[in-house]
Amino acid sequence: MTTLSPRYTRAVEIARVAHDGAVRKGTEIPYLAHVLAVSALVLEHGGDEDQAIAAVLHDVAEDAGGEQRLREIADEFGDDVGAIVGACSEQADEQAAAHWSA
């Protein structure tokens, strides 16, 4: 069983602030719903807390801060979380990021 600590709560708060005012493309659904749903899937399929945190934060770097934000995530949550978020991020490819935000 995976136990969620205050680290998870902190990650949700970071995502909430980073995605404040954003909605899912073509909807009125807050974007935060997406990252929470991804995190729920991770947990439902046996992921650990680091993986669930990375799921919550997976769009933060590309949507709010780029490389600097990736470094902050790794500093606060550890290299494993930082590596997962970095691997899931399209922030290095601005054309790909523009595709999702259009």
For each residue, the residues with C-beta under 8 A, 3 or more apart:
1:
2: 43 46 47 48 49 52
3: 49
4: 8 9 49 52
5: 8 9 49
6: 9 10
7: 10 11 49 53 77
8: 4 5 11 12 49 52 53 56
9: 4 5 6 12 13
10: 6 7 13 14 76
11: 7 8 14 15 53 56 57 77
12: 8 9 15 16 36 56
13: 9 10 16 17
14: 10 11 17 18 56 57 60 73
15: 11 12 18 19 32 35 56 57 59 60
16: 12 13 19 20 32
17: 13 14 20
18: 14 15 59 60 63 64 65 69
19: 15 16 22 30 31 32 35 59 60 63 64
20: 16 17
21:
22: 19 30 31 32 63
23: 27 28 29 30 31
24: 27 29 30 31 33 34
25: 100 101 102
26:
27: 23 24
28: 23
29: 23 24 33 34
30: 19 22 23 24 33
31: 19 22 23 24 34 35 59
32: 15 16 19 22 35 36
33: 24 29 30 36 37
34: 24 29 31 37 38 59
35: 15 19 31 32 38 39 55 56 57 58 59
36: 12 32 33 39 40 56
37: 33 34 40 41
38: 34 35 41 42 55 56 58
39: 35 36 42 43 52 53 55 56
40: 36 37 43 44
41: 37 38 44 45 55
42: 38 39 45 47 51 52 54 55
43: 2 39 40 46 47 52
44: 40 41
45: 41 42
46: 2 43
47: 2 42 43 51 52 55
48: 2 51 52
49: 2 3 4 5 7 8 52 53
50: 53 54 77 78 80 81 84
51: 42 47 48 54 55 84
52: 2 4 8 39 42 43 47 48 49 55 56
53: 7 8 11 39 49 50 56 57 77 81
54: 42 50 51 57 58 77 80 81 84 85 88
55: 35 38 39 41 42 47 51 52 58
56: 8 11 12 14 15 35 36 38 39 52 53
57: 11 14 15 35 53 54 60 61 73 77 81 85
58: 35 38 54 55 84 85 88 89
59: 15 18 19 31 34 35 62 63 88 89
60: 14 15 18 19 57 63 64 65 69 73 85
61: 57 64 65 66 67 69 70 73 85 86 89 91
62: 59 66 89 90 91 97
63: 18 19 22 59 60 101
64: 18 19 60 61 69
65: 18 60 61 68 69 70 72
66: 61 62 69 70 91
67: 61 70 71 91
68: 65 71 72
69: 18 60 61 64 65 66 72 73
70: 61 65 66 67 73 74 82 85 86 89 91
71: 67 68 74 75 82
72: 65 68 69 75 76
73: 14 57 60 61 69 70 76 77 81 82 85
74: 70 71 77 78 79 81 82 83
75: 71 72 82
76: 10 72 73
77: 7 11 50 53 54 57 73 74 81 82
78: 50 74 81 82
79: 74 82 83
80: 50 54 83 84
81: 50 53 54 57 73 74 77 78 84 85
82: 70 71 73 74 75 77 78 79 85 86
83: 74 79 80 86 87
84: 50 51 54 58 80 81 87 88
85: 54 57 58 60 61 70 73 81 82 88 89
86: 61 70 82 83 89
87: 83 84
88: 54 58 59 84 85
89: 58 59 61 62 70 85 86 92
90: 62 93 96 97 100
91: 61 62 66 67 70 97
92: 89
93: 90 96 97
94: 97 98
95: 98 99
96: 90 93 99 100
97: 62 90 91 93 94 100 101
98: 94 95 101 102
99: 95 96 102
100: 25 90 96 97
101: 25 63 97 98
102: 25 98 99
